[in-house]
Amino acid sequence: MREFVSILSQAVKSNFLNVFILFAVFPFFQTVSAVELKIRPDFKLGLNGRTYPIGAQIAVLPGVSQLLWGDSNDWKYGYVRLGLNLYTSAIVNRAGLEFQFFPISILGVSAGYDSGVRNFVPKWLNCGEYACTGRVDRKYVRLNLFGAVKKVSFSISAKFEELKGFQSVDKPLFDEMSLLAVKMSGENTLTYSPAVLYRLDDQTQVGFASLYSRSLTTPGFSHLYGPVVNWNPEPKLNALIGFGLNSGPVAHSALCGFFQLTYNVQPSIAVTDLAYRKSIQGVSESQDQ
């Protein structure tokens, strides 16, 4: 199993651009000629954070998408999307581009490039042992699957990343996203994010979520998991709040609260925004009448 993972990681590392073209660009050009070209803009604002290691960031997420087939008022459709991902906090500022290809709305692959700079030193990080400031770049491929049966919904995300630092020091690099200590010259990581939710009513879901990251070159892992509550007080606003155990080689095991707030300024074509799009369409139709 270890040999298989090693071969897979090296193949993706050396052929990242080829993987991007195979899964994203080629199917787009094959399909777009058969559908009406209609670019759809979308825009989200977010705030997420955790209590251990303490941190929070603001997210600005604009993008454009194109329907490839089907009707986006149901889950039976496919699309492509290009997004700009901007994140900022008092410690780290990041920017990146991401291309998404979903041959069907519930299953798709994304590829992207992200660059970030840590400007200040967090008090809990030992700068004698780790590189505390500087630039970190990442490129990644991510697979997403969504599903629902009656009141139960689930999602699974699996992401392969290549991280690289640009500091001229002989120290491990601490990545604030995965909470892993990795090689400055380059590190491959895998991250798995499964979640299961049960709908209590039209606004509230409860369930369990997990975020597990493992480095493939330097031994190490981090794991944040626990019960969560997902709340939609109105179609534009979503709040995910959880409490669980956060463990890893740098951030030692401790209880942690975490949250994610999202304000949907303009819904995307993603299946996760289907309910919001339908609510907008319903309001528009009632106004026309």
Secondary structure, DSSP 8 states (H G I E B T S, - for coil): -HHHHHHHHHHHHHTHHHHHIIIIIHHHHHHHTTS---EEEEEEEEEEEEETTEEEEEEEEEEEEEEEEE-TTSS-EEEEEEEEEEEE-SSEEEEEEEEEEEEETTEEEEEEEEEEEE-S--TTS-TTTSB-SEEEEEEEEEEEEEEEETTEEEEEEEEEEEEEE---SSS-EEETTTTEEE-TT-EEEEEEEEEEEEESSSSEEEEEEEEEEEESSS--EEEEEEEEEEEEEETTEEEEEEEEEEE-SSS-SEEEEEEEEEEEEE--SSGGGHHHHHHHHHHHHHHH-
